[in-house]
């Protein structure tokens, strides 16, 4: 079946912004992160989610049309973190000038 994950500390930035790392189950709110396997995540409560679009799904029919069943997990995590950094910067002050801007080449 799909990949499984484990709970752990959230990947959110201060203030509650940030990527969905780890992903939160839409049914029981348990948190997990993909380590390997396909993008259909099955929570311990039985709920299924797509690791790419973070939506609740019913099964494999979701894949192939909108999201890929297999993808580079590190690339997904990198994109989520970069997007969260850009969003956090925008929320703080969109005109802020940083000496070392980690969002300089983001998306």
C-alpha positions as CSV (number, residue, x, y, z in Angstrom):
1,X,0.0,0.0,0.0
2,X,1.1,3.6,0.3
3,X,4.0,5.0,2.2
4,X,3.8,5.3,5.9
5,X,5.2,7.9,8.2
6,X,5.9,8.7,11.8
7,X,5.0,11.5,14.1
8,X,7.4,14.2,15.3
9,X,7.9,17.9,15.8
10,X,6.2,20.2,13.4
11,X,8.1,21.7,10.5
12,X,6.3,25.0,10.9
13,X,8.1,28.3,11.2
14,X,7.6,30.6,14.2
15,X,4.1,32.1,14.2
16,X,2.5,29.0,12.8
17,X,3.5,29.6,9.2
18,X,5.3,27.0,7.2
19,X,5.1,23.9,5.2
20,X,3.1,20.8,6.1
21,X,6.1,19.0,7.4
22,X,5.1,16.7,8.9
23,X,1.8,16.2,7.1
24,X,-1.3,16.3,9.3
25,X,-4.0,13.6,8.8
26,X,-7.3,15.2,7.8
27,X,-9.2,12.7,9.9
28,X,-7.4,12.2,13.2
29,X,-4.8,15.1,13.1
30,X,-1.9,12.7,13.7
31,X,1.3,14.0,12.1
32,X,3.6,12.0,9.8
33,X,6.3,12.5,7.2
34,X,7.1,10.4,4.2
35,X,10.5,8.7,4.3
36,X,10.1,6.4,1.3
37,X,7.5,4.7,-1.0
38,X,4.7,6.1,-3.1
39,X,2.7,9.3,-2.5
40,X,-0.4,7.6,-1.2
41,X,0.0,8.0,2.6
42,X,-2.1,5.8,4.8
43,X,-2.5,7.0,8.4
44,X,-2.9,4.6,11.4
45,X,-6.6,5.7,11.5
46,X,-7.1,4.4,8.0
47,X,-7.4,7.8,6.2
48,X,-5.5,8.2,2.9
49,X,-3.8,11.3,1.7
50,X,-1.8,12.4,-1.3
51,X,1.7,13.5,-0.2
52,X,2.0,15.8,-3.3
53,X,-1.2,17.9,-3.0
54,X,-1.9,17.2,0.7
55,X,-5.5,16.3,-0.1
56,X,-7.6,13.5,1.4
57,X,-8.1,10.7,-1.2
58,X,-9.9,7.4,-1.5
59,X,-7.3,5.4,-3.3
60,X,-4.9,5.0,-6.2
61,X,-7.4,6.5,-8.8
62,X,-6.2,9.9,-7.6
63,X,-2.8,9.3,-9.2
64,X,-2.0,9.7,-12.8
65,X,-4.5,12.5,-13.4
66,X,-3.4,15.3,-11.0
67,X,-0.5,13.9,-9.0
68,X,2.2,11.3,-9.7
69,X,2.2,8.1,-7.6
70,X,6.0,8.3,-7.3
71,X,8.1,11.4,-7.0
72,X,11.2,12.8,-5.5
73,X,10.4,13.2,-1.8
74,X,13.3,15.6,-1.1
75,X,12.1,17.8,-4.0
76,X,8.6,18.0,-2.4
77,X,10.1,18.9,1.0
78,X,12.4,21.5,-0.5
79,X,9.6,23.2,-2.4
80,X,7.4,23.2,0.7
81,X,10.1,24.7,2.8
82,X,11.0,27.4,0.2
83,X,7.4,28.4,-0.2
84,X,6.9,28.6,3.5
85,X,10.0,30.8,3.9
86,X,8.8,33.2,1.2
87,X,5.3,33.3,2.8
88,X,6.8,34.0,6.2
89,X,8.9,36.8,4.8
90,X,5.9,38.3,3.1
91,X,3.8,38.2,6.3
92,X,6.6,39.9,8.4
93,X,7.4,42.7,6.0
94,X,7.3,42.4,2.2
95,X,9.8,45.3,1.9
96,X,12.4,44.0,4.3
97,X,16.0,43.9,3.0
98,X,18.0,41.1,4.4
99,X,21.8,40.9,4.2
100,X,21.6,37.1,3.6
101,X,18.1,36.5,2.2
102,X,17.3,32.7,2.2
103,X,14.3,33.4,-0.1
104,X,16.4,35.2,-2.8
105,X,16.1,32.4,-5.3
106,X,12.8,30.9,-4.1
107,X,10.1,30.0,-6.5
